[in-house]
Amino acid sequence: MDLNDISREIIGSAIEVQRTLGPGLLESAYEACLKYELEKRGLKVQSQVGLPVHYDEIRLDIGYKIDLPVEDSVIVELKSIQKLAPIHEAQLLSYLKLSNKRLGLLINFNVKLLKEGIKRIVNKF
């Protein structure tokens, strides 16, 4: 699968989760259900994977966590908040840079229609 195929599967899965649960739950509920839905579709997905910072030839485990890395190529960052802010996009872009990944999806489940809560972020290296 290429990045676009993976992205389509993630978005389709997220739509299914949001359609079933609706808005207003905690992020952790959406994360668990999305992970399950992605696995059901045959995708390799992990949750809460540590992301170290490399600085001046040392590795620092500071506590950053990737919500859902999918197929070792797409980072999914989940939110359940009133409105996405530029800082959320910056966070995902930083995670992409730190992990040397190209594509990330920022998904806010606290919306009426999920398409209003999805941002696609590309790391241009």
C-alpha positions as CSV (number, residue, x, y, z in Angstrom):
1,M,0.0,0.0,0.0
2,D,1.2,3.5,-0.7
3,L,0.7,6.5,1.6
4,N,-2.5,7.6,-0.1
5,D,-4.0,4.1,0.2
6,I,-3.1,3.9,3.9
7,S,-4.5,7.4,4.4
8,R,-7.8,6.5,2.8
9,E,-8.1,3.4,5.1
10,I,-7.3,5.5,8.1
11,I,-9.9,8.2,7.2
12,G,-12.5,5.6,6.4
13,S,-11.9,3.8,9.7
14,A,-12.1,7.1,11.6
15,I,-15.4,8.0,9.9
16,E,-16.8,4.6,10.9
17,V,-15.6,5.1,14.5
18,Q,-17.1,8.7,14.7
19,R,-20.3,7.6,13.1
20,T,-20.7,4.8,15.6
21,L,-19.6,6.7,18.8
22,G,-20.5,10.3,17.9
23,P,-18.6,13.3,19.3
24,G,-18.0,14.1,23.0
25,L,-16.0,11.2,24.3
26,L,-12.5,11.1,25.6
27,E,-9.6,10.8,23.1
28,S,-8.6,7.5,24.6
29,A,-12.0,5.9,23.6
30,Y,-11.5,7.0,20.0
31,E,-7.9,5.8,20.0
32,A,-8.9,2.3,21.2
33,C,-11.7,2.0,18.7
34,L,-9.7,3.4,15.8
35,K,-6.9,1.0,16.5
36,Y,-9.4,-1.9,16.5
37,E,-11.0,-0.7,13.3
38,L,-7.6,-0.4,11.5
39,E,-6.5,-3.8,12.7
40,K,-9.9,-5.2,11.5
41,R,-9.0,-3.9,8.0
42,G,-5.7,-5.6,8.1
43,L,-3.4,-2.7,8.8
44,K,-0.4,-2.8,11.2
45,V,-1.0,-0.2,13.9
46,Q,0.5,0.5,17.4
47,S,-0.6,2.9,20.0
48,Q,1.2,5.3,22.3
49,V,4.7,4.7,20.8
50,G,7.5,6.5,22.4
51,L,9.3,9.2,20.3
52,P,12.8,10.1,21.5
53,V,14.5,13.4,20.7
54,H,18.0,13.1,19.3
55,Y,20.2,16.1,20.3
56,D,23.9,16.6,20.0
57,E,24.6,12.8,19.5
58,I,22.4,11.8,22.5
59,R,19.0,10.2,22.7
60,L,16.5,11.8,25.1
61,D,13.4,9.9,26.1
62,I,11.4,13.0,27.1
63,G,7.9,11.4,27.1
64,Y,6.6,12.2,23.6
65,K,4.2,9.6,22.3
66,I,2.8,9.0,18.9
67,D,-0.9,8.2,19.2
68,L,-1.2,5.7,16.3
69,P,1.7,4.9,13.9
70,V,0.1,3.0,11.0
71,E,2.0,0.7,8.7
72,D,5.2,2.2,10.0
73,S,4.6,5.1,7.6
74,V,1.7,7.3,8.7
75,I,1.4,9.1,12.0
76,V,-2.1,9.6,13.3
77,E,-2.5,12.2,16.0
78,L,-5.9,12.2,17.7
79,K,-7.8,14.9,19.5
80,S,-11.3,15.3,21.1
81,I,-11.4,19.1,21.5
82,Q,-13.6,22.0,20.7
83,K,-11.4,23.2,17.8
84,L,-8.0,22.4,16.3
85,A,-5.4,25.1,16.7
86,P,-2.2,25.8,14.8
87,I,-0.2,24.3,17.8
88,H,-1.8,20.9,17.1
89,E,-0.6,21.0,13.5
90,A,2.9,22.1,14.7
91,Q,3.0,19.2,17.1
92,L,2.2,16.6,14.4
93,L,4.8,18.2,12.0
94,S,7.4,18.0,14.8
95,Y,6.5,14.3,15.3
96,L,6.9,13.7,11.5
97,K,10.3,15.4,11.5
98,L,11.5,13.6,14.7
99,S,10.5,10.2,13.3
100,N,11.5,10.9,9.7
101,K,8.0,10.2,8.4
102,R,6.4,11.9,5.4
103,L,2.6,11.9,6.2
104,G,0.5,12.5,9.2
105,L,-3.2,12.8,9.9
106,L,-4.5,15.1,12.6
107,I,-8.0,13.9,13.5
108,N,-10.4,15.7,15.9
109,F,-13.4,13.5,16.8
110,N,-15.3,16.3,18.6
111,V,-17.1,17.5,15.4
112,K,-20.5,16.8,13.8
113,L,-19.0,15.7,10.5
114,L,-15.5,14.1,10.8
115,K,-14.3,15.6,7.5
116,E,-14.4,18.9,9.3
117,G,-11.9,17.5,11.9
118,I,-9.3,16.0,9.6
119,K,-6.0,17.7,8.6
120,R,-3.4,16.1,6.4
121,I,0.1,17.2,7.2
122,V,3.1,16.5,4.9
123,N,6.7,16.6,6.1
124,K,8.7,18.1,3.2
125,F,11.9,17.0,4.8
